[in-house]
Amino acid sequence: MQTAPSATSAFRRAQMAIDARPPGRLAALALSALLSACAAPVPATDSAPPTDAVCVQGGRLPVGQTCQVRVEAARRETPLPLALAAGDRYRIDVPGGQQWNDWHRLPVDPLAGDDGKDSLPMKLGATFKRMPDEPYMTLGVALRTDGTCRSVRVGTQGQVLALQGAGKVALFANDIPLLNWNNSGSVWVTVQRLPAE
């Protein structure tokens, strides 16, 4: 007659399996366990758009008018859905009081971001951010024209974009590109078409 294994023998088998692993795998397991213990995200607030005018896919925004676009922190980028043309000028702003999250971090304002100085992994990864010199989780704008891409931060004064040629505009949370999946929350961004210069 066979008896059920005791908890002690099950523990001993698990201990022997861990002892048999190469040191690098054991360190990876320990790091994984440590990081997963910290992975309980603080939910960011998602809200309705500040106005009723949501940017329409392929629409042409009249000069002086505004619309809203929702930027999700977990997406690599959110394309500006408007029809754009050479010579167009737009102002990008973030209405106050909005926040989003980078993994296990506290919610942050997309204009201020998170410097990550209290986190060793964030300090080590800082040079791999889309905008290495800007804080994590600040709102960025990628402007692609004539085969080039330029990324700029949207600051407290907003950001004015002038399209020199045909191109595309995308909005994003400044993070390491392969790690957007661990972000959460979204912010509403105001887009205003300005008169040509």
C-alpha positions in Angstrom: 0.0 0.0 0.0 1.4 3.3 -1.0 1.0 6.4 1.2 0.8 10.0 0.2 4.1 11.9 0.4 4.6 14.0 3.4 4.9 17.8 3.2 8.5 17.5 4.5 9.5 15.2 1.6 7.8 17.5 -1.0 9.7 20.4 0.5 13.0 18.4 0.4 12.5 17.5 -3.3 11.9 21.1 -4.1 15.0 22.2 -2.2 17.1 19.5 -4.0 15.7 20.8 -7.4 16.7 24.4 -6.5 20.1 23.3 -5.2 20.7 21.5 -8.6 20.1 24.6 -10.7 23.0 26.6 -11.9 23.7 29.8 -9.9 22.6 32.1 -12.7 19.2 30.5 -12.9 18.7 30.7 -9.2 19.5 34.4 -9.2 17.1 34.9 -12.0 14.4 33.0 -10.1 15.1 35.1 -7.0 15.0 38.4 -9.0 11.7 37.3 -10.6 10.1 36.5 -7.3 11.3 39.8 -5.9 10.0 41.8 -8.8 6.7 40.0 -8.9 6.2 40.8 -5.2 6.4 44.5 -6.1 4.2 44.3 -9.2 0.9 45.3 -7.7 0.2 48.4 -9.8 -1.6 51.3 -8.3 -4.5 51.9 -10.7 -4.3 55.2 -12.6 -7.5 57.2 -13.1 -9.1 56.9 -16.5 -11.6 59.7 -17.2 -13.9 61.0 -19.9 -12.4 63.5 -22.4 -12.3 67.0 -21.1 -14.5 68.1 -24.0 -16.9 66.4 -26.4 -14.7 66.9 -29.4 -12.7 63.6 -29.9 -10.3 63.7 -32.8 -11.9 61.9 -35.8 -9.9 59.4 -37.8 -8.8 60.9 -41.1 -10.6 64.2 -40.2 -9.2 67.6 -41.1 -9.2 69.9 -38.0 -10.2 73.5 -38.9 -7.8 76.3 -37.8 -8.5 77.4 -34.3 -10.4 74.3 -33.4 -9.4 71.6 -30.8 -10.1 67.9 -30.4 -9.1 65.3 -27.8 -7.1 62.1 -28.3 -6.7 59.4 -25.6 -3.1 58.1 -25.1 -2.8 54.8 -23.4 0.5 54.3 -21.4 0.7 50.6 -22.3 0.7 51.2 -26.1 4.1 51.8 -27.8 2.5 54.9 -29.4 -0.9 56.4 -30.3 -1.1 57.9 -33.8 -2.7 61.3 -34.1 -5.8 60.3 -36.1 -6.1 63.6 -38.0 -5.3 64.1 -41.7 -2.1 66.1 -41.7 -0.5 68.3 -44.4 2.7 70.1 -45.0 2.6 73.6 -43.4 0.1 72.5 -40.7 0.8 73.7 -37.1 -0.6 72.1 -34.0 -0.4 72.7 -30.3 -0.4 69.7 -28.1 -1.4 70.1 -24.4 -2.4 67.9 -21.5 -5.2 69.2 -19.3 -4.2 69.0 -15.6 -5.1 66.5 -13.0 -4.4 63.4 -15.1 -2.0 60.5 -14.1 -0.8 57.2 -15.4 1.5 54.5 -14.0 4.8 52.8 -14.8 4.5 49.2 -13.5 4.7 49.2 -9.7 5.4 52.9 -9.4 3.0 55.5 -7.9 0.8 57.4 -10.4 2.6 60.3 -12.1 1.6 63.4 -14.0 2.4 63.0 -17.7 4.0 66.5 -17.8 6.3 65.9 -14.8 7.1 62.2 -15.2 9.2 60.1 -12.9 12.9 60.5 -12.6 13.3 56.9 -11.3 16.3 57.9 -9.1 15.0 55.7 -6.3 14.9 52.6 -8.5 18.1 50.8 -9.6 16.4 49.1 -12.6 15.1 52.5 -13.8 18.5 54.1 -13.4 20.2 51.3 -15.3 17.6 51.5 -18.1 17.4 55.2 -18.5 19.6 55.4 -21.6 17.2 53.0 -23.4 14.1 55.3 -23.1 12.7 56.8 -26.3 13.8 60.2 -24.9 16.8 59.3 -22.8 17.2 62.8 -21.3 13.6 63.1 -20.2 12.0 61.5 -17.2 10.1 58.3 -17.4 6.4 58.5 -18.3 6.4 62.0 -19.6 4.2 62.5 -22.6 6.2 62.5 -25.8 5.4 63.4 -29.4 7.1 61.6 -32.3 7.1 63.6 -35.5 7.9 61.6 -38.6 8.6 63.6 -41.8 10.7 63.0 -44.9 12.1 59.8 -43.5 13.3 61.2 -40.2 11.8 60.9 -36.8 12.2 63.5 -34.0 10.8 62.9 -30.5 10.0 65.8 -28.2 8.6 66.2 -24.7 5.3 67.9 -24.1 6.0 70.3 -21.2 3.8 72.4 -19.0 3.7 75.1 -21.8 2.5 72.5 -24.3 4.3 71.7 -27.5 3.9 73.4 -30.9 4.5 71.2 -33.9 5.1 72.6 -37.4 5.0 70.0 -40.2 7.6 70.9 -42.8 6.5 68.1 -45.1 4.0 65.3 -45.3 4.3 63.2 -42.2 2.8 61.5 -39.2 2.5 62.4 -35.5 2.3 59.9 -32.7 2.0 60.4 -28.9 3.6 58.1 -26.3 4.6 57.6 -22.7 8.4 57.9 -22.4 9.6 54.5 -21.4 11.9 51.7 -22.6 10.2 50.6 -25.8 10.0 46.9 -25.0 8.5 47.7 -21.5 5.4 49.6 -22.4 3.4 46.5 -21.6 3.8 47.1 -17.9 2.4 50.6 -17.9 -1.2 51.3 -17.1 -3.7 54.2 -17.4 -4.3 56.8 -20.0 -4.4 60.5 -20.4 -6.5 62.8 -22.7 -4.4 65.1 -24.9 -5.8 68.3 -26.4 -4.8 69.0 -30.0 -5.4 72.5 -31.4 -4.7 73.5 -35.0 -2.9 76.8 -35.3 -2.8 79.3 -38.2 0.1 78.7 -40.6 3.1 81.0 -40.2 
